[in-house]
Amino acid sequence: MRRVSFLVAPLVVVLAACGAENIAGQPQVIGAPDTGTSETTGEAAPTAAPPTVVEPTEGGPCPYLDAAFVEETNGQRVAETKTSTDDPPACYFYRADGDVQLAIQIYRGEPDVAKAFVDQAAPVDSANPAELAGGWAGGAQPTDTGAVYAVAKEGTAVVVATNQEQTLKAKLVAQEAITALGL
């Protein structure tokens, strides 16, 4: 079985070097470097660190994305689906050759962490702005291995990475997940 390394690059380059893994399967926050000082106190300003990209741990269907929808939207047959143990789980959809064709991770928690997760996946300086109805905002961009679409609203982030070059495919998957989960 091939690892989901294609997902790590577009979502979070720094996490590959950190190698953080959480036995319980819950997103684990990695400390970010101190990047500045607060204007009012002169003390270091707190910086939100994004959650790690979680690895799939279980085979089985994604509870909020149907494999047939992913096949039709991403344009490739889904041979296998795996999920993480998070709530809601990250979902990984595999091609017949064992490579991941599409992955989605949802973070729920602090608004600053959700925004940091989106900015890490689709950095403000390089990504095209992305918006969805209901106040979702973030970025979309092609990557070396496909495309990424990442949006956040309050304390929730949705990050989709695909092996296809079109960000529209990842956007449609993000919309479907948001609707299915009632986010």
HELIX and SHEET records of a PDB file:
HELIX    1   1 SER A    5  LEU A   11  1                                   7    
HELIX    2   2 VAL A   13  CYS A   18  1                                   6    
HELIX    3   3 ALA A   67  ASN A   74  1                                   8    
HELIX    4   4 PRO A  111  ALA A  121  1                                  11    
HELIX    5   5 THR A  167  LEU A  181  1                                  15    
SHEET    1   A 8 GLU A  58  GLY A  59  0                                        
SHEET    2   A 8 GLU A  80  THR A  83 -1                                        
SHEET    3   A 8 CYS A  91  TYR A  94 -1                                        
SHEET    4   A 8 VAL A 100  ARG A 108 -1                                        
SHEET    5   A 8 THR A 156  THR A 162 -1                                        
SHEET    6   A 8 GLY A 146  LYS A 153 -1                                        
SHEET    7   A 8 TRP A 136  THR A 143 -1                                        
SHEET    8   A 8 ASN A 128  LEU A 132 -1                                        
END                                                                             
